[in-house]
Amino acid sequence: MFNIEKGQMPPEQAREKGKAIKWPWKDMEVGDLVRIDDKSIMQKAQVYCHAYGRPIGYKFKTQTIDGVLHVWRIA
């Protein structure tokens, strides 16, 4: 569902109604980027990445650029 980018390639994303979201946070390495352009899940993604990372020591930076949420793993 989400692509973890090693460079600057934009991911193709699709979310079916009623389907659970499989977040990519556990598969990300430091320096990886995920772009989320689905406005219906942007706020959830921003909260969930930080909540996921806190107890296990992962740190994320989030920023919305031109209507797309960018999530970087920074530690």
NORWOKA-V217197 format. One record per backbone hydrogen bond with DSSP energy under -1.0 kcal/mol. NH is the residue of the N-H (numbers start at 1). CO is the residue of the C=O. If there is no record, write none. Layout:
nh=[NH	NH]
co=[CO	CO]
This chain:
nh=[5	19	27	28	31	32	33	34	36	41	45	46	47	48	49	51	52	53	54	57	58	61	63	65	68	69	70	71	72	73	74	75]
co=[33	16	24	25	73	29	5	71	69	38	41	42	43	44	45	47	48	49	50	53	53	72	70	68	65	36	63	34	61	32	59	59]
